[in-house]
Amino acid sequence: MKLDEFKEKLTEIENAREELLKLSRKMRINATKAISAIHSKDDPESYLKMALEILDEIVKYKSYPTIYYQITFDAMQELVEAYCFYHIVSKKNLDFDFSNLKVEIPAILTGLADLIGELRRHTLDLLINNEFDEAKQMIEFMEKIYAELISFSFPNKIVPNLRVKLDVGRNAIERTKSDFIAARIFKKD
C-alpha cells in the first residue's frame, strides 16, 4: 500500500488552505476599510486597489476547489459590496463592470444584496445633511438592485443566503423610505 502520494497531496492542500485563509482575510479587511472610508468621506481607492491585488493572488488557488469556494466566498462578497458601493457613490449609476472582477457569480449576487444595507447607511447620512435629492437617488438604486436580484430564485446551495439577504434588503428599503419621509416632514417644520 502506497499512501505517501495521498499524504503529499493533502499536505499541499493544507498549505494552500493556510495561504488562502491569510489572503482572504487581508482582502476582506481591505474591502471593509474601503467601505468605511466611503462612509467617512475618506479616500477608499488605496484599500480597493489592495483588495483587488490580493484577489489576483487568491484566484491562483482556484485549482483547489475543495477549499477555494468555502474560504473565499465571504471575502469576495465583501469585495463586491465595496467595489459597487464605491462605484455608486462616485459615479451615481448602477453600470457595474464585473468583467474584470474575478469573483464567482454567487458572491456577486450576495454582495449586491448586502450593498442595499450600505446604501441605507449612506442615505441616512445624506438625510442628516438635508441632501434629499441624492438620498432619493440612493433609495431608487436600492430598489433597482432589489428588483434585479429578486428574480434569482436559486437554491441556497447555488447562491448561499440570497433569499435571507433579500428579505433584509427589502426591510432596509422600507425603513429608509420611512426615514426619508420623516426627514422631509421634519425639515418643513
N, C-alpha and C positions, 0 to 999 in steps of 0.2 A: 504494500500500500504506500503510495507516494502522495502525501498530503502537503508537502512543502510548497508546491505551487499555489495551493489554496491559501496557505498562510501568507505567502508573499503578496498575493492579490488583495487579501483582506487588510494587510498592513498598509499597502498602497492606498486603499480606500480610506482607511482610518487617518492616514496622514493628509489626504486630500480633504477629508471632513474637517479636521482641525484648522487647516488653512482657510477653507470655505467659511467656517464659523467666524474666524477673525475678519475676513474680508466683508462678509455680510454685515457684521456688527459695525464696522467702520463706515460702510456705505449707508446704513440706516441712520447712524449718528449724524453724518453729514447732511443727509436729506432732511432729518428733523431740525438740524440747525438752520438749514435754508428756509424751512417753513417759519421757524421762529424769527429769523431775520426779516422775512417779508412782513410779519405782523408788527415787528418793532421798527419798521421802516429803515432797516439797515440793508446793506448790500448782500444778497444771498448768492450772487454769482460764483464766488470762490468755493462755497460749500457745494453748490450744484455741480460745478466743474469737477471737484474732487470726487463726488459721488459717482459721476459718470465715468471718470477714470478708473475708479475701483470696479465699476460694472464691467469694464473691458477686461479686467483681471478675472472677475468672477465667471464670466462666460467661458473661460478656458476650462472650467471644471464640468461643463455640460456632458462630458464623456463619462461622468459618474452619475447616471440618472437615479440610482437608488438613494443618493444623498442630496443631489443638486436641488431638486424641486422643493423638498421639505425644508431645507436650510435657507434657501434664498427667497422664498415666497414673500415673507413679511417685509424684508428689506426692499425687494423690488416694488412691492405695493407702496411703500413709503416714498420711494424714489419717484414713482409715477405721480403720486399726490403732490410732491414738492415741484416736480417738473411742470405739471399742469397748473398748479396754483401760481407759480411764477409767471407762466405764460398769460394767464387770465389777468393778473394784476398789472403786468407790464404792457400787454398788447390789447387788452379789453376785447378778446374774442375767444371762441372755442375751436379755432382751427389748429388743433394739436397735430404735430407731425410725429407719429410713432415709428416711422420707417427706420430711423437711425437709433431708436431706443431698443436695445437688445433685451427686452423684457417679455416674459410669457404673457399670452392673452389674458388668462385669468387674473394675473396680478394687475394688468392694465384696468380691467373692469372693476376689481375691488378697490384699486387705488382711486379710480374716478368716483366710486361710491363714497369713499372716505373724504374725498375732496369737498363734498357738499358741506361737511362739518366745518372745514377750514373756511369755506366761503361764508358760512353763517357767522363765524367769529369775525371775519373781516368786515362783513356787513354791519355787525353791531358796532365795530369801531367807526365805521362811516357814519352811522346814525348818531353816535355820540358827538361827532363833529358836524352834524347837520348837513352831511353830504348826501342828500336824498336821491338825487338823480343817479349817482354812481351806486348807491345802495340798491335802488330799484333794478339797475342793470345786473347786479350780482344775484339778486333774487331770480331774475329771469334766467341767468346762467345756471343757477341751481336747478331750476325747473326743467331746463332743456337737458341737462345731464341726466336727471332722474328719468325723464321721458324716454331718452335713448336707452338707458340701462334696463328699464322695466321690461323691455321686450326680450331680454336674455333670460329665458326660463330653462336653465340647465341644472342638472342635479348638483348637489353640494360637492360631490366627488370631482366634478369637472371645474366648477367655479366655486371654491370654498367660501361660505358665508355671504355670498352676494345677496341672497334674499333678506337676511337679517340686516345687513348694511343698508339695503334699500329701505327697509322699514324705519330704521333710524334716520336715514336721509329724508324720508317723507315727513317724519315728525319734525326734523330740523327746519325744513322748508316752511311748514305751517306755523311753527313758533316764530320764525324770522319774519314772516308776513304779518303776524300779530304784533310783533315788536315794531315793525315798520309803521303800521297804522297808529300804534300808541305814540311813537316818536313824532309823527306828523301832527297828531292831535295836541300833544304836549307843546310842540313848537308854536302852534297857533295861539295858545293861551298866554 
